[in-house]
């Protein structure tokens, strides 16, 4: 480590445990403080309205979406709760709920809302700019060949560890864009092949997520027709992700689950570079204020958001600088350096971050499949470890717990078998 980092880290008691890749939890003492944001709920409501305009198109283009809305249910997972209580000799008060983003339509992961939203917004802007579309039109017209031919004049680029690349690649190819996904070494081969089968150009790197993003940016900078989807800094992605909060509020109300001072909600979200969990968290905090407590979950070898927020350095520090490998089976979370934009926004929103070993991810994966008949990819299980880490903090009968699942439905059968046997 450089001297400047050593000086910043020497008084942080969690650093030795982080360096030993032990599970830790960091509590944010700035949560709920006043903060100004370069963002607003008006942008979230605008995103929701745009997604509704596109619903007829999505319904035509992807028949599996009956109403054209990209959304997943919230369900109670009582058998998984019983397993965690028995296996870890603890008592989880309140309901254990699962936000089923492993089953989100089109891309099968939490990245579907934000990634697809940004491409739809870009497509709408291009079509309106060229006089091909107005906001009063029936957007089903976008499914016509003449629009595909129009979008073939434009390119999309993105850097990804996997799931964002899937969501961007699938929707961009459907619309007709030429799309390139820059994949880090952590990306699973089946995700690359799925994209190639759709005609997407996949470029692989023998480096981590940061290099893939860097190359994606360079491609876009050198081509005026290329739009770069920036998971670290995009306000459009952030808005698309934040729409989830509006949906959660409606879903909880429909199930008569209160979120107020007497019924706090604890939310556990797996975190990579921070885009999707950041957007979701922003929306939830704006809607529920101090009655929601949000925790980010990261692998013990890739705690980039915890490290960035705890030190205040955000993207100025990489997990390698404290001796970690950034190697994990949770490919969507294999990020060494967090988004500065997201980390800064989360300073008064996230209640804390914790780390989890890969072994728990596979244990949870097997038990969830066995007890609830639900398959989620390894990274999606990081949320469940939060209940074990935080049991002494939230031991109140009226609290409820929402674990955010992040991916799984598109995982091929052979990979499911491989994961279940780990």
C-alpha positions in Angstrom: 0.0 0.0 0.0 1.1 3.6 -0.6 1.8 5.7 2.4 -1.3 7.9 1.9 -3.5 4.8 2.0 -1.7 3.4 5.0 -2.2 6.6 6.9 -5.9 6.7 6.0 -6.4 3.0 7.0 -4.3 2.7 10.1 -7.0 3.8 12.5 -9.8 1.7 11.0 -10.4 -1.3 13.1 -12.1 -3.4 10.4 -9.1 -3.3 8.0 -7.2 -6.3 9.5 -10.3 -8.5 9.4 -11.0 -7.3 5.8 -7.4 -8.2 4.8 -7.9 -11.7 6.3 -11.0 -12.0 4.1 -13.2 -12.6 7.2 -16.9 -11.7 7.2 -17.3 -8.2 8.8 -20.0 -5.7 9.1 -19.6 -1.9 8.9 -22.2 0.5 10.3 -22.6 3.9 8.6 -22.8 6.7 11.2 -23.8 9.2 8.6 -27.0 7.5 7.6 -30.1 9.7 7.7 -28.1 12.9 7.8 -29.0 15.8 5.5 -27.6 15.6 2.0 -28.2 17.2 -1.4 -28.4 14.8 -4.4 -27.7 15.4 -8.1 -30.9 13.4 -8.6 -34.6 13.6 -7.7 -37.7 11.5 -7.4 -39.1 13.4 -10.3 -36.5 11.6 -12.5 -37.8 8.3 -11.1 -41.4 9.1 -11.8 -40.3 10.2 -15.3 -38.6 6.8 -15.8 -41.8 5.0 -14.6 -43.9 7.0 -17.1 -41.4 6.2 -20.0 -41.5 2.5 -19.1 -45.3 2.6 -19.3 -45.1 4.2 -22.7 -42.9 1.3 -23.8 -45.1 -1.4 -22.3 -47.0 -2.1 -25.6 -43.7 -2.5 -27.5 -42.2 -4.8 -24.8 -45.3 -6.9 -24.8 -45.0 -7.3 -28.6 -41.2 -7.9 -28.6 -41.2 -10.2 -25.6 -44.4 -12.2 -25.4 -43.5 -13.6 -22.0 -44.2 -10.1 -20.5 -48.0 -10.2 -20.4 -48.5 -6.6 -19.4 -45.3 -5.2 -20.8 -44.0 -4.3 -17.4 -40.6 -5.5 -16.2 -41.3 -6.5 -12.7 -40.9 -9.4 -10.2 -43.0 -10.4 -7.2 -42.3 -10.2 -3.5 -42.9 -13.5 -1.7 -42.5 -14.8 1.8 -39.8 -17.6 2.2 -40.8 -19.2 5.5 -38.9 -22.4 4.9 -35.6 -20.5 4.3 -36.2 -18.5 7.4 -36.7 -21.7 9.4 -33.4 -23.1 7.9 -31.4 -20.0 8.9 -32.8 -20.0 12.4 -32.0 -23.6 12.9 -28.6 -23.7 11.2 -27.3 -20.5 12.9 -29.1 -20.9 16.3 -30.8 -17.5 16.0 -34.3 -16.0 16.0 -35.4 -13.9 13.0 -38.3 -11.7 14.1 -40.9 -10.7 11.5 -41.4 -11.9 8.0 -38.5 -12.9 5.7 -39.4 -11.6 2.2 -37.7 -12.2 -1.1 -37.7 -9.7 -4.0 -37.6 -12.1 -6.9 -35.4 -10.2 -9.4 -33.8 -13.5 -10.3 -37.1 -13.9 -12.3 -37.3 -10.4 -13.9 -38.5 -10.7 -17.5 -36.2 -10.5 -20.5 -32.8 -10.5 -18.7 -33.5 -12.5 -15.5 -31.6 -10.2 -13.1 -31.8 -7.0 -11.2 -29.9 -5.3 -14.0 -33.0 -5.7 -16.3 -34.9 -2.5 -15.1 -32.0 -0.1 -15.3 -30.2 -1.5 -18.3 -33.3 -1.9 -20.4 -34.6 1.5 -19.3 -31.5 3.3 -20.5 -31.6 1.7 -23.9 -35.3 2.4 -24.3 -34.7 6.0 -23.4 -31.8 6.3 -25.9 -33.9 4.7 -28.6 -36.9 7.0 -27.9 -34.6 10.1 -28.0 -33.1 9.0 -31.4 -36.5 8.2 -32.9 -38.1 11.5 -31.7 -35.1 13.5 -32.9 -35.4 12.1 -36.4 -39.2 12.6 -36.6 -40.0 8.9 -36.5 -41.8 8.9 -33.1 -43.8 11.1 -30.7 -44.7 10.4 -27.1 -48.4 10.2 -28.0 -47.7 7.3 -30.5 -48.5 3.6 -29.9 -45.0 2.4 -29.2 -45.7 -1.0 -30.7 -44.6 0.6 -34.0 -41.0 0.3 -32.7 -41.2 -3.4 -33.4 -41.5 -2.8 -37.1 -38.5 -3.6 -39.4 -38.2 0.1 -40.4 -37.2 1.0 -36.9 -34.8 -1.9 -36.7 -33.2 -0.6 -39.9 -33.0 2.9 -38.4 -31.3 1.7 -35.2 -28.8 -0.3 -37.2 -27.1 3.1 -37.8 -26.2 3.3 -34.1 -24.1 1.4 -31.7 -24.2 0.6 -28.0 -21.2 -0.3 -25.8 -21.1 -1.5 -22.2 -18.5 -3.0 -19.7 -19.8 -5.8 -17.6 -19.1 -8.7 -15.3 -22.2 -10.4 -16.8 -25.7 -9.4 -15.9 -25.7 -5.8 -17.1 -24.1 -7.0 -20.3 -27.0 -9.5 -20.7 -29.7 -6.8 -20.2 -28.0 -4.3 -22.5 -27.2 -6.9 -25.1 -30.7 -8.5 -25.2 -32.7 -5.3 -25.5 -30.2 -3.5 -27.9 -30.2 -6.5 -30.3 -33.9 -6.7 -30.2 -34.3 -3.0 -31.2 -31.6 -3.4 -33.9 -28.6 -1.6 -32.5 -25.1 -2.9 -33.1 -24.0 -3.7 -29.6 -20.6 -4.6 -28.0 -20.3 -6.0 -24.5 -16.8 -5.7 -23.0 -16.6 -8.6 -20.5 -14.2 -8.9 -17.6 -12.4 -12.2 -16.8 -15.1 -12.9 -14.1 -17.9 -13.2 -16.6 -19.4 -16.7 -17.0 -18.9 -18.4 -20.4 -22.6 -19.1 -20.7 -23.4 -15.4 -20.5 -21.0 -14.6 -23.2 -22.4 -17.4 -25.4 -26.0 -16.3 -24.9 -25.0 -12.8 -26.1 -23.1 -14.1 -29.1 -26.1 -16.2 -30.1 -28.1 -13.0 -30.3 -25.6 -11.4 -32.6 -23.9 -9.3 -29.9 -20.2 -8.7 -30.2 -18.5 -9.9 -27.0 -14.9 -8.8 -26.2 -13.1 -10.6 -23.4 -10.4 -9.3 -21.2 -7.8 -11.0 -18.9 -8.6 -8.3 -16.4 -11.3 -7.3 -14.0 -14.4 -5.1 -14.4 -12.6 -1.8 -14.3 -10.6 -2.6 -17.5 -13.8 -3.8 -19.3 -15.5 -0.5 -18.5 -12.4 1.5 -19.5 -12.4 -0.2 -22.9 -16.1 0.3 -23.4 -15.7 4.1 -22.7 -12.9 4.3 -25.2 -15.0 2.7 -27.9 -17.8 5.2 -27.4 -15.5 8.2 -27.2 -14.1 7.3 -30.6 -17.4 6.9 -32.4 -20.1 9.6 -32.4 -22.8 7.0 -33.2 -21.9 4.9 -30.1 -23.8 5.3 -26.8 -21.9 4.0 -23.7 -23.9 2.6 -20.8 -21.9 3.6 -17.7 -22.9 1.5 -14.7 -20.7 3.7 -12.5 -22.1 7.1 -13.4 -25.3 6.9 -15.5 -28.2 8.9 -14.2 -30.5 7.0 -16.6 -29.4 3.6 -15.2 -29.9 5.0 -11.7 -33.4 6.2 -12.5 -34.4 2.8 -14.1 -33.1 1.0 -11.0 -34.9 3.3 -8.6 -38.2 2.6 -10.3 -38.1 -0.7 -8.3 -38.8 1.2 -5.1 -42.1 2.5 -6.4 -43.1 -1.1 -7.3 -42.0 -2.4 -3.9 -44.1 0.1 -2.1 -47.2 -0.9 -4.1 -46.4 -4.6 -3.6 -46.0 -4.3 0.2 -49.2 -2.3 0.5 -51.1 -4.9 -1.6 -49.9 -7.5 0.9 -50.8 -5.3 3.9 -47.2 -5.2 5.1 -46.7 -1.8 6.8 -43.4 0.1 6.7 -43.5 2.8 9.5 -41.8 3.6 12.8 -43.4 0.6 14.5 -42.8 -1.7 11.5 -39.3 -1.0 10.1 -38.1 -2.7 7.0 -34.6 -4.1 6.7 -33.3 -4.6 3.2 -30.3 -6.6 2.1 -28.9 -6.1 -1.4 -25.9 -7.7 -3.1 -23.5 -5.0 -4.3 -20.9 -4.9 -7.1 -19.9 -1.5 -8.5 -23.1 -0.1 -6.9 -25.4 1.0 -9.7 -28.4 -1.2 -9.2 -28.3 -1.3 -5.4 -27.7 2.4 -5.3 -30.7 3.3 -7.4 -32.9 0.9 -5.5 -31.7 2.3 -2.2 -32.2 5.9 -3.2 -35.8 5.2 -4.1 -36.5 3.2 -0.9 -35.0 5.9 1.3 -37.0 8.7 -0.4 -40.2 6.7 0.1 -39.6 5.3 3.6 -37.1 7.6 5.2 -35.8 6.5 8.6 -38.2 3.5 8.6 -36.0 1.6 6.1 -32.6 0.2 6.9 -30.5 -0.8 3.9 -27.4 -3.0 3.9 -25.1 -3.9 1.0 -23.7 -7.4 0.8 -20.3 -8.1 -0.8 -17.9 -11.1 -1.1 -15.0 -11.2 1.4 -12.5 -10.8 -1.5 -14.4 -8.0 -3.2 -15.7 -5.5 -0.6 -15.3 -2.4 -2.8 -18.3 -0.4 -1.6 -17.6 -1.2 2.1 -14.0 -0.2 1.6 -14.8 3.0 -0.4 -17.5 4.2 2.0 -15.7 3.3 5.2 -12.5 5.2 4.1 -14.3 7.9 2.3 -12.0 7.3 -0.7 -14.8 5.7 -2.9 -13.2 4.9 -6.3 -9.7 6.1 -5.1 -9.1 2.8 -3.4 -9.1 -0.8 -4.8 -9.5 -4.0 -2.8 -6.1 -5.1 -4.2 -4.6 -2.3 -2.2 -5.4 -4.0 1.0 -4.2 -7.4 -0.3 -7.5 -8.9 -1.5 -7.8 -10.9 -4.8 -11.2 -9.7 -6.1 -11.8 -13.4 -7.0 -15.2 -14.8 -6.2 -17.8 -17.2 -7.7 -20.3 -14.3 -7.3 -19.3 -12.9 -10.7 -21.7 -9.9 -10.6 -20.1 -8.8 -7.4 -16.5 -9.2 -8.5 -15.6 -5.5 -8.6 -12.4 -4.1 -7.0 -13.3 -0.4 -7.2 -16.7 1.0 -6.3 -18.5 3.8 -8.2 -17.6 7.2 -6.9 -21.0 8.6 -7.9 -23.0 5.9 -6.2 -20.8 5.7 -3.1 -21.2 9.5 -2.6 -25.0 9.2 -2.9 -25.1 6.3 -0.4 -23.3 8.2 2.3 -26.6 9.1 4.1 -28.7 6.3 2.7 -27.1 3.0 3.4 -27.1 1.8 7.0 -24.0 -0.3 6.5 -22.2 -3.0 4.4 -21.2 -6.5 5.3 -19.1 -9.3 3.7 -19.8 -12.9 3.1 -17.8 -15.9 2.1 -18.5 -17.8 -1.1 -19.1 -21.0 0.9 -22.2 -19.4 2.4 -23.5 -18.4 -1.0 -23.5 -22.1 -2.2 -24.9 -23.3 1.1 -27.8 -20.8 0.7 -28.2 -21.7 -2.9 -28.7 -25.4 -2.1 -31.0 -24.8 0.8 -33.2 -22.3 -1.1 -33.6 -24.7 -4.0 -34.3 -27.6 -1.6 -36.7 -25.8 0.6 -38.4 -23.2 -1.5 -37.8 -24.7 -5.0 -36.2 -21.4 -6.1 -33.0 -21.2 -8.1 -30.9 -18.1 -7.8 -27.3 -17.7 -8.9 -24.6 -17.5 -6.2 -24.3 -13.7 -6.0 -28.1 -13.5 -5.3 -27.6 -15.3 -2.0 -25.4 -12.7 -0.4 -28.4 -10.9 1.0 -29.4 -13.8 3.3 -26.1 -13.6 5.3 -27.2 -10.1 6.5 -29.9 -11.7 8.7 -27.2 -13.7 10.5 -24.8 -10.7 10.7 -27.4 -8.3 12.0 -29.6 -10.5 14.3 -28.6 -8.6 17.5 -29.3 -5.2 15.8 -32.8 -5.8 14.6 -34.3 -8.1 17.2 -37.7 -6.5 17.3 -40.9 -8.4 16.6 -42.5 -5.8 14.3 -39.5 -5.6 11.8 -39.7 -7.3 8.4 -36.8 -8.3 6.2 -36.5 -8.1 2.5 -33.7 -9.9 0.7 -33.1 -8.7 -2.8 -32.5 -11.5 -5.3 -30.4 -10.4 -8.2 -30.1 -13.1 -10.9 -30.8 -16.7 -11.8 -33.5 -17.5 -14.3 -31.3 -17.5 -17.4 -28.7 -19.8 -15.8 -28.5 -23.0 -18.1 -29.3 -26.3 -16.6 -25.8 -27.6 -16.7 -24.6 -24.6 -14.7 -27.5 -25.0 -12.2 -26.3 -28.6 -11.6 -22.7 -27.4 -11.2 -23.7 -24.8 -8.6 -26.0 -27.2 -6.7 -23.1 -29.7 -6.4 -20.6 -27.1 -5.1 
